[in-house]
Amino acid sequence: MPSLRELQCGLAAAIILGDRDAMPALGIAGGTLDGDARIGIYRSNVFANYRKALAATYPVVHALVGPAFFAAVVDAFVRAHPSRRGDVNRYGGELAPFLASYAPARELPYLSDVARLEWAIDQAAIAADAEPLDLAGLATVPQAALGTLRLVLHPSARLVVSPYPIFRIWQAHQPGHDGDAPIDLAEGGDALLVIRGADGVSLQPLSPSAHAFLAAVAAQLALDAAVDRAVTAEAAFDLGEALRQHVAARTIVGFRASVPSRRADP
């Protein structure tokens, strides 16, 4: 007799993947409907729930492609990336790379980047909070050691970069947006900071140097290395101004001292 786990896996395979070989072990019998019809009812409900949940996470993608196309995307995505957790509202992080290789969407090359932006917004909204930067603690760090510090971004901070104007695309599909000027995909790309503040999640366009600096911080590079990245992007980068701005806005909320590496004993 199949175990509960085996029955659950078989049912998931039959519903999500349409695996007919999994049907016999489920022992579906009785009534006026055959096994395929019964599973079909569950399949319709399951995929409808996935479409609804992902439309809530990706409203701009949904608006860009329309309900029918979006439903087809979700159905294909769910089969390629079955959920590994029970909460469907935390599902869908792989949609952006999926769209990048989804053949029917190849005429919309910006679509996967819009999806990355919307996932960043979704994750920023539910990320943990953090206390402001400990300025008193920072003041105790010796001047000579400041360049070795590794700054810490707010847990909700996400950086999204695209060669396409995804910020304007996103703005054009927000409730109450005024204006319908066409968006030229060749007008240039965006580097955006997505972060949650007191008023909710915000999207902030970044200059090349600001993005390079924050990306280096996110990668846990030492402060000196982060500044080098920023100056390489734009020679006029001002570290003092960047720190004042991002500490005040709580983009930067912490720091870690570098731990010297130890040689292994011979």
N, C-alpha and C positions, 0 to 999 in steps of 0.2 A: 504494500500500500504506500503511495507517495507520501512523503513528509509534508508538513504545512509549508515549509520553504519551497519545496519542489512544486507544490500546487500554485503557490504565489508566483514563482518564476514562470511557470507554464502559462498561467493566466495573463501575466504581463506580456509574454511573448506572443500570445494569441491576439491580445487587444492592440498592442502598440506595433508589433512587427508583422502582424497578419500571418503568424507561423501556424499553418494548418497541421503540421506534425505534432504540435503541442496539444491539439484538441483531444485526442483519445484519452490521454492520461487525466484530463479534467473530469471525466465521467459525467458530462452534461447529458441529462436524459429527462424524459417526461414532458407533458404539456403538448401544445399544438405547434410550438416553434422548435426547429432543429437547432443544433449547437451553433452553427454559423450565424443564424439569425439572432440567437440570444447574445452571442459575443458581439455581434454588430451593434446591438443596442448600447452595450457598455462602451464600445469603441466610439460611437457617435458622441456620447456624453463626455468621455475622457478628452477627446480632441477638441470638443467645444470649450471645455474648461481651459485647456492649454491656450487656445486662440484668445480667449477672453483675458487670461492672465498676461500673456505676452503683449497683447494690444495695450494693456494698461502700462506695461513697462516701456513699450516702444510706440507711443502714440504718433510720433512724427513719421517713423518708418511706415506705420499703418496708413497714415494720411498720404504719403508719397506714392504708395503702390496701389492703394485701394483694398477693400475688404476681400475680394476674391483672390487676388494675388497674395495678399498677406496670409490668408487661410492656407493656400497651397505651400507657402514658405514654411509656416508653422508645422504643417503635417509632415513635410520632408525633414524639417529640423528635428522634430520629436523622434522620428524613426532613427535618425542618424546620431542623436544625442539624448537617449532616454534619461529621464530624471533619476538622480541618485539620492534624492532626499525627499522627505514627505511634504515639505511646504512648497507648493507650486508657485507661490509669490516670490520665492528666492531662486527661481529657475530661469535660465535663459542667458547666462553669461557668455556662452559660446556662439550666440547668434551672429555677432559681427564677423568673426572669421568664416563662419558658415556662409554668410551672404557673399563674402569676397570670392568664394569658389562656386557659388550657386549659378549654374549656367543661365537660367531664365533672367537673372538680374545683371548680366554682363553689360547691358546697355545703360546701367545706372551705377557707374563706378564709385560714386560718392556714398552709396547707400550703406555700405558696411561701416564707413567712418561715422555716419549719422547714428548708426546703431551703437558704435563704441561710445559716442557722446551720451546717448540716452542711458546706456548701462552705467556709465560713470555717474550720471545724475541720480539714478536709482540707488546705487551703492553709497553715494555720499549721503543720501537722505537717511540711511539706516546705520551708518557707521557710528562707532563709539565717539564719545565726547572727550575732551581733554582740558586740563587746567592751562591757564596762560603760561608763557615762558617765565621761568624763575629768574628774574633779572638780578635779584640779590645773589643767587648762586652763581650766575654768569659773571658777576663783578669780582668774584673771588678767584677766577681762573687767571693764572699768570699771563701777562701780555705775550710772552714768548710761546705760550701753548695755544693761543687762540686759533692759529692757523691749522692746528691739528684737530680741532673740535669737529664733531659730526652733528649737524643740526637735525631736528626732527620735525617733520610736517604734521599738521593736524590729521587725525585718523581719517577724516572725511575727504582730504585733499586728493584730487585726481588730476592728472595732466593728459590732455587729449590733443594730438597734433594731426593735421590733415592737409594734403595739398589742395583741398577744395574748400570753398567758403561755407563750411558746415554751420558756423555760428549764424550767418544770415539765413541759411536754410531752416535752421531750428527756430529762429525768431519769427520767420514768416508763417510758421504753423502753430504759433502760440495764441491762446484765446485773447481776443481783443486787439490783435495786431492790426495796425492801420497802414495800409499800403500794399500794392500788388506789383511793384516794379519787378521786372524779370531779373533773375540772378544769373550772372555770367559765370560759369564754372571755371573759366580761365582768368578770373579777376584776382586770383591768389588764394592761398590757403590760410589756415588759422592755427594758432597755438593757444589753447584755452586752459585756464585753471577752473576746475569745478570744485566747489567747497561749500560746506554747510555753515552758515552763520546764525546770528540771532533771528534773522528774518527768513530763514530757510536756505535752500540751495541756490547758489548764484553761479553764473558763468562769467569769467573775467578774461578778456583777451590779453595776451602777453606779448611783450616785445621779444625779439630773438634772444637778447641777453637775459631777460627775466625768465624766459622758459629754460634756457641753458642752465641758469643758476638753480632754479627749483628742481629741474630734472636731476642735476648732480646731487642736490640735497636728498631727493627721494631715493637715489641710488646709494646713499650713505657714503658719499665721498667726503673727504676732509674739506674743511672750509677753504683752505688755500687752493685745492683742486677745483672746487666749485667756482671760485672766483676766476681761476684760469679759464674754465669753460665759458663763463659769462663774458669775459674780456675778449676771448677769441671770437665770440658771436658778435659783439659790439664793443669797440674799444672804449666807448664813453660810459661803460657800466660803472655805477657808483654803489659800492658795497654798503656804505653807511645809509644811504637813502633806501636801498633795498631792504636792509634789516629793519629800519624804522617802519617802513610800510608793512612788511609781512609779520613783524612782531605785533604791531598795533592791530592788524586785521586778524591775528591769531592763525595765520597760515603756518608760521613757525612757532611751535609750542614747547620745544625742549632741545636739549643738547646732550651729547655724550662725549666724554673724554676718550681719546684714542688710547688703546691698551698696547704698550710696547710689545713687539714680538719677542719671544724667547728662543734662544738657540737650544736645540736638543743637546743634552750632555753627550760627550764623545763616548 
